[in-house]
């Protein structure tokens, strides 16, 4: 079992920045990738960014150049630095891990970009 605790969401104006954090605990030895998904009202959940245990990353086209995913293996924590936020980034953001025991999801954190 893997437990995930997210933090860092909130309300920000267009052009602003936020940083999301997700701390993993439990069977963390089995984790081989961590990432962030988001789901806006009326839309499907989509991958935002992903990082493997080796440090390889991939991003949704819509966030490339604005968002950066990073991972602190010592703290078992993944971060998502979000810059130049746009109203269309408004969504619930979910932490996601891929592990030998299966996928796990965080509880979600709301990000709202509005003036």
N, C-alpha and C positions, 0 to 999 in steps of 0.2 A: 504494500500500500504506500501511496505517496500523497502527502497532504500539501496543499498549495495555499499560500496567503498572499493576496494581492493588496497593493496600496498605490496611491498617487493620482487617482482620478479626480475630476472636478470640473469647474466651469472656467473657461478661459476665452479671451477675446480672439477674434481672427488675427493671425500673425503671431500669436503667443506660443508659449512652450509649456510642456508638461513632461514629467518623467514618471513612468509606471515601474513598479517593482513587484517581483513575485518570488517569494522565498519558499523553497521546497524542503520538506522534512519527511522522515520515514525511510522507505527503501530507496534512498537517493543513489545508491551504488548502481542501480539498474537503469538510471536515466541516460539516454544517449542523445536526446535533442530536446530543446525547450523553445517555446515560441509564444506568439500572441496572435489571437484571432479577434475579430470584432463583428458585431451584429447590430445593424441599424434597424429601426422600426420598419417592418414590412419587407425586410431583405434577408437573404440567407447569410449565415455566418461565413466569413471569409478569412483566409490567412492574411495577416499583416506582415509578419516577419518571423523568421525561424533561425536558430543557431544550433549547430551540433556541438558535441563534446569536444570536437577537434577545432572548433572555431569557425567553421564554414557557415556563411550566412546566405539567406535569400529573402527578398522583399517583394511585396506586391508592387506592381508598376505604379500604382497611384501614390505610393509613399516614398519611392526611391528618391534619394537626395534630401529628404526632409526628416525621415525617421532613422534612428540607429538602434540596433539591438546589440546588447552586450551581455556578458555572463561572468559572474564571479564564482568560480568553482569552489573556492575556499568557503564562501558563504552560501553556496548552493542557491544562488539568487540570479535571476535574469532581469534585465532592465530594458525598457523601451523609452529612449529619448525621442520626444516628438517636438519638432520645431516647425515654424511656419504653418501652424495649424489652420485648417479651413473648416467652414461650417459642415462640409460633407464628411469630415472626420468624426462627426458626432456619432457615437455608438456606445454600446457596452463592450468593453474590451475584456477578453478572457485569456488568462494564462493557460498554456497547454504544454504538457510534457509527454514525450514518447519514451517508454521504458520497456524493459524486458517483461514486466508484469502487465503491460498494456498501456493505453493512453489515459491520462488524467486531466481534469479540468479544474480551474479555479472557479470561484463563485461569481466573478465578473466585477468590473468597476466601471462606473459611468464616466464618460468623457463627453462634455458638452462644449461646443465651440460656437459662441454667439456674442454679439455685441449688445 
